[in-house]
């Protein structure tokens, strides 16, 4: 007699433990989500060069890779050079542009202060220089 009662009970237990999903899950059983580092945002600085100035002459960026887009708005050729403040150890330079031309270059900058200037003829001495602050 006990066998006849145990069989239906066993069927009910097996059915209750079935592997099918009823749409309701047990709380706290979700897999942990994967974490990823945020992709660094590309830093782009546009500098307009004309006689005899850089616009902007003061630039602030975060340490890392920076792309400088240069536009020669003047009537003379221009370029751009970058070196740690007070040194001549260039860390980046742009090709000389003709009047109305554009160019770009990418450089990796560490925290600190940098000089930037146009090295064409005496343009730097005429005021075509600026400062980059890297935080």
C-alpha positions in Angstrom: 0.0 0.0 0.0 2.8 2.4 0.8 4.3 1.7 -2.7 1.1 3.0 -4.4 1.3 6.2 -2.3 5.0 6.7 -2.9 4.8 6.4 -6.7 2.5 9.4 -7.3 4.5 11.4 -4.7 7.8 10.6 -6.5 6.2 11.7 -9.8 5.1 15.0 -8.3 8.6 15.6 -6.9 10.3 14.8 -10.2 7.9 17.1 -12.1 8.5 19.9 -9.6 12.3 19.6 -10.1 12.1 19.5 -13.9 14.6 21.4 -16.0 12.1 23.4 -18.0 11.8 27.1 -17.4 8.5 28.6 -16.3 9.7 32.2 -16.8 10.2 32.8 -13.1 13.8 32.5 -11.8 15.1 32.2 -8.3 16.3 35.5 -7.0 20.0 35.9 -6.7 20.9 33.3 -9.3 21.8 35.6 -12.2 25.4 35.4 -13.5 27.6 38.3 -12.6 28.0 40.9 -15.3 31.3 41.4 -16.9 33.0 44.7 -16.3 35.0 46.5 -19.0 37.2 49.5 -18.8 35.8 52.6 -20.5 37.4 53.4 -23.9 39.4 56.5 -23.6 38.0 59.4 -25.5 40.2 60.6 -28.3 41.5 64.1 -27.6 41.5 66.5 -30.6 42.8 70.0 -30.5 42.3 72.4 -33.5 44.7 75.3 -33.8 44.4 78.1 -36.3 47.7 79.7 -37.4 48.0 83.1 -38.9 50.4 86.0 -38.9 51.7 85.9 -36.2 49.6 84.0 -33.7 48.3 80.6 -32.6 44.6 80.4 -31.8 44.2 79.2 -29.1 47.6 80.0 -27.7 46.8 78.2 -24.4 45.6 74.6 -24.5 44.8 72.2 -21.7 44.5 68.5 -22.3 44.6 65.3 -20.2 47.7 63.1 -20.3 47.6 60.6 -23.2 47.3 60.7 -26.9 46.3 64.0 -28.5 45.7 64.8 -32.2 46.4 68.3 -33.3 44.5 69.6 -36.3 46.2 72.6 -37.8 44.7 75.2 -40.1 46.8 77.8 -41.8 44.5 80.8 -42.0 47.3 83.2 -43.0 49.1 84.1 -46.2 52.5 82.6 -45.2 53.5 78.9 -44.6 53.3 77.7 -41.0 54.1 74.6 -38.9 53.9 73.6 -35.2 56.4 72.1 -32.9 55.9 70.9 -29.3 58.6 70.4 -26.6 58.5 70.2 -22.8 58.6 73.8 -21.3 62.0 75.4 -21.5 63.6 72.6 -23.6 64.3 72.0 -27.2 63.5 68.2 -27.0 60.6 68.1 -29.4 58.0 65.5 -28.7 56.0 66.3 -31.9 55.9 68.5 -34.9 53.7 69.1 -37.9 54.7 69.4 -41.5 54.9 72.9 -43.0 51.6 74.0 -44.5 51.1 76.4 -47.3 48.8 79.3 -46.9 45.2 78.0 -46.6 46.5 74.4 -46.0 45.7 72.0 -43.2 47.6 69.2 -41.5 47.4 67.1 -38.4 49.7 65.0 -36.2 49.2 62.8 -33.1 51.5 62.9 -30.1 51.4 61.2 -26.6 51.9 63.8 -23.9 52.7 63.2 -20.2 51.5 65.5 -17.4 53.4 68.8 -17.4 53.8 72.0 -19.4 54.8 72.2 -23.0 55.8 75.0 -25.4 54.3 75.1 -28.9 55.5 77.3 -31.6 55.8 77.9 -35.4 59.4 77.4 -36.5 59.1 79.0 -39.9 61.6 81.8 -40.2 61.2 84.2 -37.3 57.5 83.5 -36.6 58.1 82.4 -33.0 60.0 85.5 -32.2 57.1 87.5 -33.7 54.8 85.9 -31.2 53.7 82.7 -32.8 53.9 80.5 -29.7 51.8 79.1 -26.9 51.6 76.7 -24.0 50.0 73.3 -23.6 49.1 72.2 -20.1 48.7 68.5 -19.6 46.9 67.3 -16.5 
